[in-house]
Amino acid sequence: MGYTKIDVMNETGYVVLDMYDQAKDPKEWLDIEYVDWKSSGVTRFAPLASAFGEMECNGFWNHTPPRTDKDGVWVQANTDVAPILKKRAEEPGANIGRCRVIELQPNEYGDALYNMHQDDNNRLNPDGTGWIVRGFFNLSDNPDSMMILREDRFDPSTEVRIPLPAGAQLIVDTQRFWHAVWHQGTEPRYCLITSWESGPELDAYIAKHHGKTRIENYPVTPELAEKAEAHFRRRVDERAAALAAKGIVDESVKDPEA
C-alpha cells in the first residue's frame, strides 16, 4: 500500500516556506526547561510534546508500549511558558509526534559533516498512513549558519546548504536526507523542531506558505569545502579504526536521537 507523502516534497525532499516574523514574538525558548539530550553536536533539548507528556525526549518506540512518532502529548510545564511556540507547531493541523526546541552550540563545517545522520522517524509507522517529516523553525538569528542536507553521505555534489536567519521555516524528509547544522557564531542556536504526519493538512499548510522546493546554496569556497570534507573523512576513518580495534564492525551511523 505504501505511505501517504506530500507530492511537492517528492522531488527534492524538502521545502522552504515563507519567512516568519520572528522579531514580533517574545523569546519563549529562553524560559523553558531543557534536558541534556545528545543529537548532532553539543546540544540540549526542551520538550514541548513527548510520548506521555513527561519532561524527556526519547523516541516513542523506546517506551512501553512502543509506538511511532505520532500522537505526542504536550509537556504542560513548557507549553504553559511557550504558548506561541505550541501554536506554531499546531498551525498545520497535522498529527504531531515529538516537538522540541533544540539548543545547539557553535561548531565547524567539517564536524557538522561528520555529525550528519538520517532520522528514524517512521519506525513502527503503519503502512498506509502518513509519512513523518520534520519542521525546523529557526528562532535565533543565525544567517551564517545552515542546514546541511545530502542524499548521499559521501557525495558532496548532493549537498544542499540552507541558511538559517531568524524566521527561516523548513520542512525536511529527514529519513531521506543525511543532515546536520553547521552553526557559525559565538552564541547557541535555537530552533523549534516538530514531527508532522504527511497528509492533506500539511500539504495545504505548505501551499499556504508558498513552499519552495529549491533554494540557492549558502556559498562556501572550494578551499573550505575541500578542507571540511577531508576533516569529515578523517574522523570517519578514525572512528572505524577505533571500533575495529575492539572487534566491532562500523556498519552505519545511527540516529543519535533514537
N, C-alpha and C positions, 0 to 999 in steps of 0.2 A: 504493500500500500504506500509506504513512504511517509515522509513528514510534510506538513504544510510549511512552505517557505515564502518569503517576500520576493516577488518577481523582480523588483527593482534592484535587489541586492544580489541576484544570481550572477550577474556579470563580473562585478569586481569584489563582492563580498563585504562591502562597507558603503555607508552613505554619510555625507557631511551635511548637517542641517543648517538652517539659518542661525546666525549668531544670536545668542540670548543676551539681554541687557543685564549683565551680572552686577553692574555697579549700583543698580537700584535696590538690591536685596541686602539685608544685613548679613554679616559673616557668621552664619549659624554654625558652620563647620568648626569654628574655633571654640565653641561652647559645649560640644557634645563629647561623650565619653569614648575614648579609644582603647583598644586592646592590642596587645602585641600579636601580630599575625604575619607570617612570612609570605611574601609574594616575590615579585621581581625587584630586587634591590633592597634597600633598607626601608622598611615600611611599618606602619601601624594602620589599623582599620577601625572605623567607628560604625558598628552595625545599626542600620535603620530597620531592616527586616531580616529575620533569621528563621531557622527551621521551626522553632517553637516560641519565638519572641524573647529569647534569652540574649544576654549580652555576650554573644560569641559569633564566630564567622565560619564555622566548619561547614563543609559540603553537606547537603541534605542527605546524601547517600551514606554518610557516616553516622547517622542517628538511628534510633530504633523507634518505629520501623523505618528502614531506609526508603528514600523516595527521590524523585528527580528534582531539579532546581525550579520548582513552581510552588505556588501557594505559600509564599513566605508570610510570616506573622510579624507584625510591626513590633519593634522594640520601644515600648512606651517611654522609657526613661530618656531616649534620644529623640524620638519623634515629637515629644512634648516641647523640646527645646528647639527643634528644627522643623516646624510645620511647613515652611516654604519648600525645603528640600523634599519632604514627603509628598507635597502636592505636585512637584515637578516629576517625581517618579511615577505618580499616579496618572499624570495627564494623558498618556497614550490610551489608557483604558485597557491595556493588555494585562494578562496574568503576570504577576511579579513573583520572582523567586528571591534570591538574595539581593539585598540593596545595602550598599555600604558607601562610606566616604573613605578614600584612601589618602594617607599622608605618605608622600614619597620624598626621601632626602635626595639632594643632588647627586648625580652620577656622571660617568663618562660614556662616550659613544660606544667604545669597544665593550665596556661592561654591559651596556644595555643590549648589545647584540648577543652577548653570552647569556643574558637573562631571558632571551626570547623563549616563549613556550606556547603551546596550544592548550586551550582550556578544555575541560571535560564536561561542558555544560549539559550535554544530552545523555549522560549516564542515567540509565533506568527510565529514560523518556519513552513512553509507549508509542509504538508505531501508529501512524495515522493521526497524531496530534501535532501541535505547532513546534517547529524547530526553535530552540532557545538561542537568542543572541544577546549581546550586551550593549547598553548605552553608556557612554562616557561623557559626562558634562563637566568641563573644566571650570573650577571655582576660583582658584587663584590665577593671577595674570602671569602666564609663562610663555610669552610669544616666541622665545628662542628654544623652548622645549618642544618635543614632538613625540607623537605616537608612531612607532616603527612597526610596519606590517611586512611580512614576507610570506609568500605562498610556499617557497622552498627555503628552508632554513639556511642552506649553504649557497644560495644563489643570490648575490646582491643585486642582480639585474631585476629581480622581482620586488625589490624594496619600495615601499611607499612610506613617505615621511609627512605626517600631517601636523602642522603647528598647533600649539595649544594656548592661545591667549585666553583671558577670562571670557567666558561665554561661549567658547567652542563647544559644539554638540556633535558627537559622532555616534553611530550605531555600527557595530562590527560583529561579523561572524567569527568570534574568537576561537571557535573549534576548527575553523578552516585555516586561519592565519597563525603563523608564528608571530608573536607580538610582544612588545615591551615599550617602555617610555624612556627616552633619553631626556633627562631633566637637567638643563643648564641653569645655574644660578647659585644663590647662597642661602635661600630660604626653602622650606619644604613646599612641595606642590600638593594641592588638594583637588580631588575630583570625585564626583558622585558617580558610582558605578551601579547599574541596575540590570538584573537579568529579566528579560521580557520574552514571552512566548509569541512567536510569529503567528500572524493571523490578520483578519480584516481590520481590526482596531489599530494595530501597529502600522499596517500598510497605509491607512488613512492619515495617521499621525505624520508619517514620513512625507506624504504628499502635501499635507497642510504646511509643513515647514520646508518645502522645496528641497528635498533630499538630493544631493549631487553625488553621482557615482564615481566621479573622478575629480582630483584636485591636483594642483601643481605642487610637486615635491618641495619641501623645505630644502634650500640649496646647501650643499656641502662641497668642499673642494675635493678633487680626485686624491690629493695627498692625504687629507684627513680620512677619507673613506678607506683608502688602502691601509693606513695605519690602524684604524679601528678594526678592519676585517682581520688583519694579522694578529691583533691582540685577542680577538674573539677566537680564532682558530687555535692560537697557542693555549688559551685557557681550556678549550675543549680537549686538546691533546693531553694537557697536564692532568685533567680530571680522569680521562680514560686510562692513563698510565698509573695513576694512584689507585684506581679501582682494580686494575689488572694485577697490581702487586698484592692485592688482597684476595685474588682469585675471583673477582666479580666482573662479569661482562657488562659494559655500559651499553644497555640496549637503546635507551631513548631518554629524552627529557620528560620528566613527569610534571603534570600540572602542579605548581607549587601551592595552590590553594585546595587541592584535593584532600 
